Every structure is written in C-alpha cells, then in structure tokens.
Amino acid sequence: MNSNQKIALPRITSAHKKIQPHIRKTPLELSPQLSEKTGSEVYLKLENWQKTGSFKIRGALNKMLSLSSEEKQKGIITASAGNHGLGVAHAAKMLGIQGKIVVPENASLAKIKALQNYALELLKQGRDYDEAEEVAWQIQKREDLTFIHAFSDPEIIAGQGTIALEILEELPETETIIVPIGGGGLIAGIAIAAKSINSKLKVVGVQSEASPAMFNSVQAARCVETPIEETIADGLAGRFVAEFTLELTQKYVDEVVLVSENGIKEAIKLMIENEHMLIEGAAAVGIAALLEKKIKTHGKIVVTLTGRNIHSQVLKEILT
C-alpha cells in the first residue's frame, strides 16, 4: 500500500470536517425491540435518513471535493448499483460537474428513478455491478473522464469512515459495530476509525449468502470471484471485491458473517412493523445477523442502517 493509499484516523477526521457542512449528522437510536430480543443494548445508526437515502453521499462528496480543477473540468464517470451513483450525482450537482453513471441492467427501479432526477447521463449496461464497472472503465479511457470508484479509493473509504466518528462521539462505550459489506469500502472506513479510537472495539461485517464475495475472499485470503444468486440486498451484490478493501478488511475487521435472504426480508418487515422505519435489503443484513444469532451479543451494539432506497413493489411482496 503506497503512502497515498494509507488511511488513518487523521485522514478520516479531515474528511469529516470537509463533508460535515453538506451532509446530515444522522441519529443514533436505541431499539427497545432488538435490545429485548438479543439481551444487549442495540442502537441503530440511521444512515437511511441521510441525504440521497444512503450513507454513500459521505464518500462521494469527500472524493469529489478533493478533485483538482482539471479533474472536475474533464467530467466524471462512475459505476454503481445505485446508491453510490446517487451520492456522486448529488455531489456533481453541488459542484457543477458533468458526467456519466453506469448502472447494471438489473439495478433497483427505485434507484434508477431517483438517478433520473439528476443531470448526469445514466447508462444501463452489464448484467451485474462488475460488468457495469468494466463498461465504465472503457468509457473512462475513451473519453478521458475522472473515475469515481464506488469502494476501492482512499478518499471514498475515509468519507465512509466518518460514520464511526459520529457513533463514538455519541456513544463512546460502543463495544460492537455491525456493518453491511458489498465491496468493502464502508466497513474498511468504519473499522479503521473505530479501532484507532478504541482498539478493543469489535467490527463485524455482514453479507448475504446469495452474494458472499468478501466472506469467500477472507476465507481464501485472496480475491475470489463469487457467483451472485438473486438477492434482495442488491446494493451489496458483486462478484469481486478489490485487493485494497480485502487487505483492509483482513487487517481491521474481526469477523464476516452471512445471513439468509429470508432473514433479510424478516429484518425489513420487523423494522417497518416495529420501528416504523424504511430500510432497503442491503441495510437490513445487520438486523438479520442479530435475528439469526450469527453474532455473539453483549454490551452496547451499533447496527449501521445504510439506506432506504427500496422499490415499492419489492416492499409489497415482503409485507404480504
């Protein structure tokens, strides 16, 4: 890892100063239901209430605020399952930057609809996130645009790590933070910040059994291509993780666990019926891990609820 890629607490603190004026400091709320079910104190970090409906605005803004005027001038391109694209689109509008977003053909309709409200050009290409990313890199080379990676970028990771700063400022006695994993940018940022503040704190990552790329890569101690089955946690689905995020996960994350598709649906249902709170599939995996008893629970636990961008039809199916 070269020095430019080194991510430590000062970089995350500086990211927080940079993005703070433009984001919401989301609430941290005790969940009486989940606390009772687990025999621990379970708190929810409500990034589903963040601008654009997900935490992704943090990393996207941090990255785009750090671009040189030449990079901004060129215009940007990104690949996304949806939420990162929304974060990038929001930042681009704020900074007056032109560009393109490539999403896979099977991207969530709720996210596509939201992306259509922005001026960036939206391209639907590739059967999954990884293919969409390949297409985006081809366009980047052809048109000399600035690439904004969804997870494998120090500025993106530092931006996502700001969530841990807010959690520990509000609840310094947190013992475990539970974090969904897709490409691994979010958990890397949170784990680096959290462990730098309190080395005893546990960070646990959660993926769906239907798309366990990070889980498999951690087990194999190298990046492993992993087929994706149909999953409601579309924001976490990918066949690959990056070597960079795998390395950080191996170094800073205590454990990665898998949850069932059914468990994720039950978690969404529980959040709506008991907490009156809307979350998407990717955000529900941490709750599912608690319901399926995949994580040893004690003391004060924080579950990161990463987003709320779920299509009404999907929601209808879950609730009926």
N, C-alpha and C positions, 0 to 999 in steps of 0.2 A: 504494500500500500504506500504510494508516494505521499509526501507531506501535504500536497494539495488535496489529497483524499482523506487526510486524517480528520476524524470527527471527535471532538472532545467537548466537555461542558462549556468552555468559553464560546465556542462556535454556535452552540445551541442557544446560549444566553443572548448572544448578539443577534441571532435570528429572531428571537422573541421581541427584542427592542425594535427591530426593523418592521416586523409584521403587526405588532400589537395595535397600532392605530387603525388598522384596516380589517381586523377580524373581531369575532365575539369571544370574550372570555366565557367559555361555556360553564354551566352549573355542574357541581358535583353533589349528587343527591343520594341520601341513604335509601335503600329499597327494603322496606319492612318485610315484604313477601319473601324476597330472596334471602334475606338475613335469617328469617324463620326457617326456611327450607334447608339452609346449609349450616345453621348453628354458628355462623360468623357474622361480622358486620359487613354487609355488601353495599358498596357505593357504586353509583353509575356516573361515569364522566360523559356528559351529554353532548358529544360532538355531532349527534344527529340534529342538534339545534344550531349548528354552525352555519355561517353563510354558505350558499350553494347546496346546503343539505348534507355536507360531509366534511370531515377533517382535512380533505385533500387541498383545500384552499391555502393551508398553512405552508406546505412545502412548495406549492406552485408559486405563491407570492414571494416566498423567500428567494427562490431561484430567479424569478423574473425581475425582482428588484435588484438582483446582483449582476444582471446582464450589462455589458458595455453598450454605449450608444450605437456602436457599429452592429453588434448582435441584434439589438432591438430593430435597427434600420432594416436588416436583412429579412426580418419577419421570422416567425417561429413555426415549428411543427411538432406535434406530439402524437403518441398512440395511447389509447385509453379504453378501459372497459366502460367508462362513463364519468365517474366522479372526478378523476384526475383531470379529464377534459374540461369539466365544469369549472374546476379551480383555475385551470390555465386560461379558459375563456374569460372568467371574471377578472383575473389579473391583467389580461391583454386589453380588456375594455378600459380598465382603470388607467393603464399606462399608455394607451393609444397605440398598441402593437397589432400589426396584421398577422394572419397565419392560417394554419390548417390543422384539423384534428382528424385522425384516422381511428374509427371505431370498428370492431368486428361486426359482421353481418347479423350476428345473434345478440347484439347489445340490447340491454334492457330498454323497452319502449319509453319508460318514464324518463330515463337519462337522455335518450335521443330527443325526446320532446323538449326537455329543458335546454339541451345544447342548441336546438334550432332557434332559441331566443337570442343567440349571440351572433355577432357579425363574422366570426371565424368560419372558414369554409369547412363543411363537415363531409367527410368521405367514409362510406361504409364499405370496407374491404377486408377480406380474410375471414376464415371460419372461426377463429378464436383470437384472443388478445395477441398471442405470439406472431400469428400471421399478419395481423394489423400492424404490429410493430415493424415487421420486415418491410411492409409496403411503405411505412412512414420513413424508414431509413433510406429506401430507394429514392423517394421524393426529395428527401433532405439533400442527398448527393447531387441529384439532378438540378435542383433549384437553389442550392447553397443556402438553405434556411438554418436557423438555430434550433437544434433538437432539445426538447424539454422531456427528459426521461421520467417515467411515472414513479420509479423507485430507486434505480441504481445511480444516484447522484448525491454527492455530499451536501449540496445546498437543500435538496428536497428532504433528505434524511434529517438534517438539522432543523428544518422547518417543522417536520412531524414531531421531532423530539420535544418541541415546546409544550406539548400536551403534558408531559411528565413534570415540567417545571410548575405548571398550574396545579396539577394534582398535589404535588408535595408541598407547595406553598400553603395550600388549603388544608391538607391532611398529612402533616409530616410523619405521623405514626403509621402510614400505609405499610403493610407487610408484603402484599402481593398485588401486582398489576397484571390483568389478563388482557391480551391484545390479539385481535384477528391478524392472520398472516395471509397476504397474497404474494407479492414479490418480495416482501420483507423490509421495505423502506420504513414503514411506520414502527414496527417492533424494534428495528435497529436504533432509530432515533430515541424512542421511549426508553429502551434498555440502557443505552449509553448515558442519557441524562439521569435516569433513576439510580443506576449503580454508582455514578460519580458522586451523587448526593448521599446515598446510603448503600454501601456495598452488601449489606445483609438482605436488602430487599429482593424478593423473587419476581422474576418476569416470566410469565408463561404465555406461549403463543398457541393459537388455535386455528386449525384448518378443517375444511370439510373432508370427509372420507372420499368424496367424489373428485376432489382436486388437491391431492396431498403432496405437491411438488417440494415444498420446503421440508416437510416431515421426512419424505424419502431421501432428500439430499442430505439432511442432517444425519440420518441413519447411515447413509453410504459414505459420508464425509467428502462428498464431491457433488457437483451439479448433475442431477439425473433427470432426463426427460421423462415426464409422467403424463400418461393419458388423462384427459378430463372426461368424467361422466357428467350427465346432466345434473346441474346444481342450482339451487335457489340462491346460493351465495355467489352470484355472478361476478361481483366485484373482486373476489379472491381467486377466480379461476385462471389458471395459466399452466402451460406445460413445463415452463422453465422458471428457475429463479436465477439471479445474477451471482457470479462468483463473489462479488463485492458484498452483497447482502447476506449471502450464505456465511462468509467469513465472519461478519459482524454478529450474526445470529449464533454461530458456534461459540464465539468469544463471550457474548454478553447475556444470552438467553438461557434460562435454567432448564426449560423443558418445552417441547412442542407436542400437543395432543390433537387427536382427531375426533370429530363429532359426526353423528349421522344426519342425513338430510331430514329425517323425521324429527330429530332433536332440534334442528334449526327452526323448522316450522312451528314446533311446540313453543319454542322460545319467543318467536314473533307473536304468537297467539297470546302467550302469557303477558307479554309487555303491553299489548293492546287492551286485553281484558282486565288486567290487574293494575297496571301502571298508567293506562290511558295514554300510551306513548307509541308513536310510529317509528319502527326501525326496519331497515332492509335486511335481506338474508345475510350479507357479509357482516353486518353489525351484530347479528344475533348469535354468532358462534360462541362468544364468551359466556353468554347466558346458558346456551345449550351445554357447554362443558360443565357448568355448575349443576344443571338439572340431571345430566348423565353421570354425575360424580366422577368426572375424569381428572379432577384437580383436588389435591388434599387441601381442605379449607380450614383455616384458623385465623383468628385475629381480624384485622381490617383489610378487606379486599376491594380493589377498584376494578370494575369492568369497563373497558373503553367501548362505548357505543358509537361506532364510526360514521353512520349515515342513515338517512331515512328515504332515499330515492328508490321507492318500490312502486311498481305499476299496480293500479287499482284492481286489474284482473287477477294478478298473482295473489293479491291480498284477499280478494273474494274467495279464491279457491282454498286458501289456508283457513279462513274463518268458517267456511262451510265444510 
